[in-house]
Amino acid sequence: MTEKTASQAPATVPSDHIMAVYSRTPLAFERGEGARLYTTDGESYLDCMAGIAVNALGHANPKLVAVLKEQAEKLWHVSNIFTIPAQERLAKALTDATFADVVFFGNSGSEAIECAIKTARKYHWKNGQPERIDIIGFEGSFHGRTLGAINASGNPNYLEGFGPPLPGFVHLPFGDLDAIKAAVGPTTAAIILEPVQGEGGARAWPDAMLKAIRELCDETGTLLIYDEIQCGLGRSGKLFAHEWVEGAAPDIMAVAKALGGGFPVGACLATAEAAKGMTVGSHGSTYGGNPLAMAVGEASLAELVKPELMAHVREVAGYFTQQFSGLRERYPDVIEDIRGKGLLIGLKLKTPNREFMQHAREQHLLIAGGGDNCVRLLPPLNLTIEEASEAVGKLERACETARAKAKAATQAKTPA
């Protein structure tokens, strides 16, 4: 049997040869431009998922493409054994723009979370309190798919089958300040939360509660970790979602997704005090912070920090909020609630969210699912008002379909 040439190889990898961990929609895209994705047969879709908040500057953003091409012809990877100038530049840009003093680069949000957990525990070990290992998290959270990250989230669906839960993780109801105060004790290392939950149903923590949690951490010597992997880097209308609340900055923060604009980049940011236990040999990454990733990260962050982009996010988010309020009034049998912050928007539905996503796809609109029977809109941050208007129109037609299906199902159940 002769070996297949590239031209003879199948256009797509058969699903029989991919580990069956995804429930995939039968859509395949071959190219993207801005907020548009194009299938292999040329059909256009308006993308209000952006790779789950990853392609924050749109598909094939010219500035990111140019930087990637230029760096690809120079140097892809060396090793963290050596100095990587672009890594130092991006770390400085991140610390200049945030509460942080130091940065560790990885390849994903999950890796940033793992580093955050290790940093928090090592901080207390360095302080002579090795018993302080407990990480307090919250129902509805999602921190990634590594073993440490799923234990921090505590979702039983993600923990099942992977052995007993790891020690040192505590889970509390979302938004229960009294429960948080009762849970913090002599073995608590850190509290971890998403200022705006993504997968949990686009739920934003109330401003007063974030500030109260910060104050509680200060009083008890507990570190505060924010997961801004999805809600950060401009998605809320500020560079980071916690910046809407004065005096609520974290000690450690995990970021990723938009940082690479589609290229795998993750980062754990921390104050110098919180990171004092992370000494030589305590952590590392083979690929993290490589020259190729850093070049794209630098270019992406340079766009994301622009005040005019943040103003645009707030303008488009305000338009969506107004329009979705109207949709909810017209379709109270379909839309129950509107949630989120900025361009992390959740619509809590009265009809099954998976079915609604399909109705949207039939209108050539891509939206994401979410917990608590929500769908999420996570469009590129540079989505135009005209594209936002188009998305609203497509969602209205999806609501019409959902209403018609629900009516037909009710009639089918009614005796003649």
N, C-alpha and C positions, 0 to 999 in steps of 0.2 A: 504494500500500500504506500503510495507516494505521499509526501508531506504537502499539506495545502499551502498554496501561495497566499499572499495577503489578499489578492483579488478574488480568490476562491473562498476565503473564509466567510462565514455567515455574518450578516450585517449587525446582528445583535447576539449576545451570548445567550444560549438557551437557558431558561429558568431552571431546568433540571440540574444545572451545574452551579447554581448560586444558592448559598445557604438560605433556607426558607424562613427568614426572620422578618420579611417585609410583606405587607399586603399592598401590592402595587396596582395602580390604575393603569389600564391598557392604553397609555398615551406615551409616545416617545418623541422627544424634541431633538432637533439637529442643530438649531441655532437660536440665538436670542439677540434682541436689540432693545435697549432701554427697558420699558415695562412690557415688552412683547416677547412671546416665545412662539416658535414656528415648528410644527410637527414635520416628520419626515415626508409627509405628502403635501406640505406647504400651507396647512391651515394655521391661522393666527389665533393666539389666545392672549387675553389681557392677564398679566401675572400679578395678582395681589397676594402672593405667598412669598415671592422673592427668595425661594429656597429655604423657607422658614426663617425669615428676617436676616438672611445672609447677604443677598445681592442688594445691599442698601443703596448702591449708586447705579443700579440697573444692570442689565446684561451687557457684556462686551463694552463696558465703559471705556471710551477711547483713552483716557488718561491712564487707567490701570493696565490696559492692553499694551500701551506704548512702554510703560515702565517694565512690565513683565518681559516683553520681547528684548528690551535692551539688556536687562539683567541676565536673561537666559543665555545670551551670547557671551557673557563674561564668566559668571561663577554661580553654580547652584548650591553646592554644599561643601563645607569643610568639616568642622567639628568645633564644639564648644571648648575644646582644648586651646583653640586659638582665639585671638581677639577678632570680633566681627563688628567693624565700624558702624554698619547700618543698624545693628542691634542696639548699640549704644545710642544712636541718634533717635530711634523710635522710642526707646525707654525714656529718654529725656523729654521727648514730645509728650508722652503719656503722663509723666510725672509733673511736667509744667502745667498741664491742663487739669490736674486732679489733686486730690488729697495726698496722693502717694509719694513715697520717696524712692522706692525700688520696684523693679519689675522682673518676673521670671517668664520667659517665653516657652510655650509649648505649641502643640499643633491643633488643639481643639478646646472646646468648652469643658469637656469632661476632665481633660488634663489640668486645666486651670483650677477646677474645683478640687481635684486631688491635691494640688499644690497648696490651695487655701486651707484645706483640712490639716495637712501636715504642718503648715506654717503655724496655725493656731495651737496645735498640740505641742509643737517644739518650743513655742514661746513660753508656755507654762513650765515645761521641763527645764528650760534654761533658767527660769525664775525659782527653781527648787520646789515646784509643785507638780510632780509627774502624775499625780492622781487626777489632775484636771484634764480629762480627755473627752468629756461628753459634749457632743455637738447637738444643739437643739434646732430642729427643723420643723416644717409645718405641712399639714395635709394639703394636697393639691400642688405641692412643689414638684419641680422637675429640674434635676441638677446634672443629668447625663446618664450614661449607660455603663460606666465602669463599676466595679464592685463597691468601691467606696461611695461613688455618686448615687447609686441606687439605694444604698443604706442611708445616705443623708436624706434622700427624698422619702423613703419609707413606703412607696406605693407597693401594695402586696402583689399586684400583677407583675411588677418588674422584679420582685424578690423571689417569687415562687420558683422552686427547683434549683436554686443556687446555694443551698445549704442554709444553716441557721443564720439569722440576722447577726451582723457583726456587733460586738459590744461597743458602747460609747456613742450610741445615737438615740436621741429622744425625739418623739414626734408629738406635736400639739395641734389643736384646731386652729385654723386660720383666723386671725383677728381677735384672739382671746387674750387680752393683756393680763388679766388676773391669772390665767393659767401659766403665762410666761413668768410672771413674778414668782409664782409658787414653785416653778420647775428649776429656776436658777439656784444653784447651791454650790457646795465646796468642791464638787467634781466637774463643774461646768467649765468647758474651755471656750466655747463660742456659741453664738446664735447665728444661723445662716438663713437668709431669706432672699426672695426676689422682690424688689420694690413693686414690680408689677408682674404677677404670675402670668406665664404664657400658656403652657399646656393645661394648667389648672383652671382655665376658664377666663383668662384676661382680667383677673382680679387685682386691683391696685390697693396697696396698703394705705389706710387713711394717714394723712400727713401727721396728725397729732400722735398717732400710734408709733410711727417711725421715730419721731423725736423722743417719745417716752421710752422706747426700746434702747435708743442711744444713751439716754440718761441712766437707765437701769444697768447697762453694760459698764458705764463709767463708775457707777456706785459699787459694783460687785467685782470689778477687775476682769470682766468677761469681754472677749473680743467680739466685734460685730463684723460678720462677713456678708457682703452683698453679692448675689449672683445677678449681674447685669449682662449676661451673655445674650439674652434676647431683647430686654427692654432698654439696654444701654446704647451708647454711641449714636445718639441723635434721635432714636426712635420715639422718645417721649416729647420731643420738642426742645429739650435741653440735651447737652452732651451725655449726661447720665440722669436717669430718672430720679435718683435721690436728691439731685440738686434743686428740685422743686421745693424741698423742705430745708429751711435754714437750720444749721446745727445738727444735722443727721448724717454726717459723713461716716463711712465705715472705717475699720482698721485694715481690712483686707477686701479685695474685690476681684471677682473673676469676670473676664471679658473674652469674647471671641467673635463668631459670626461676622458682623459687619466690619470687623477690624481688617479682614483680608478681602472683603468685597466679593467673596466666592473662592478665594485661595485659602487653604487651611492655615489659620493663625489663631492661637489662643494666648492669653496672658493673665498672670496673677499679679495684681498690684497690691502693695502694702506700704504702711508706714515703716520707717527704719526701726522703730521700737517693736512693732509686731513681728518683724522679720529677723529679729536679732538672733534667733536660734537657728536660722538657716545658714549654716556655715559650709565651708568647702567639703564636698562629699555627701552632704545631707539630702541632696536632690539633684536631678539632672534630666537631660533629654538628648537623644541622638539627633533628631531632626529639628527640634525646637530652636527658633531664632536663626534658621539658616539664611544665607544672603538672598535667596529668591523670595522667601516669605517676607523678609524684612523690607525689601524694596517695594513690594506690593502694599504691605502694611503702612509704610511711610506715606505712599501716595494716597491711600484710602483715608488715613487719619487727617491728612492735610485738607481734604475736601470736607470731611465730617465736622471739623471744628469751625467751619466758616459760619459766621453769624447769619449770613443771608440764607444758608441752607436751613438752619434751625428756624428762622422766621417763616420759611416756606413750609416746613413741616407743620408748624402751628396753624398756618393758613389752611392747608389741605385738611388737617385734622378737624379744624373748626367747621369746614364745609361738610365733611363726612358726618360729623355729629349732628349738624342741622338736618341734613338729608335723611339720616337714619332715624331721627326722631319722627320725621314725616312718614317714613316707611312703617315704623312701629304703630303709628296712629292708623294707618290705612290697612295694616295687616296684623291686628292684635292677636289673631288666631295663629300666627306664624312666629312673630318676634315678641319675646317676653321682656327682654332687657337689653340695654346697650352698656358695654363695659370697656375698661381699658384706659389708656392714656396715650395721647399723641396718635401715632400711626401703628400702635398695637391695639387694635380694635376687636372687641368680642361682641358677637350677637348671640345672646342666649335664646334658644328656640323652643317652641312648643311642638315642633315636628322633629323627627329624628335628624340629627345633624349630618350623619353620613349620607342620607338621602338628599338633604339640601345641598350638600357639596356636589352631588351628581347633577342636580338641577342647575347649579351654577356652571358646571362644566359643559352642560348642553348649550349654554349661552356663551360658551368660549371664555368663561371667567374662571380663574383658578383662585381658590381660597383654601385655608387650612382648617383642620378640625381642632377640637379642644375639649377639655373636661367640662363637666356640668352641662352637657348637651349644648355647647357653644360652637360656633364657627369663628375663625379669626381672619382678619384682614391684616396683612403685614407687607404692604406694597413697598416698592423702592421709595426712598425718602424724597427723590426728585420727581415723583409722579406729578404730572401736570393736573391743573384743575379740570381741564377737558377730559383727561383720562379718568379722573375721579368721577366726573359726571357720567361717563360711559359705564364705569363699574356700578354706579347706583342704578342706572337703567337696567343693566343685566341682572342685578340682585332683585329688582322689582319683578322682572319676568320670572325669576326663580321663585319668588314668593307666590306669584300667580299659580305656578305649577304645583307648588307645595299645597296651596289652598285647594286646588282642583283635585289633587290626589286624595287629600283628607276627606273632602266632600264625597268623592266616589266611594271611598272605603266605608264611610258612614252609611251611605245609601245601600251598599252591598250587604251590610249587617242588618238593615231594617227589614222586617218581614213585609212581604207584599200585602 
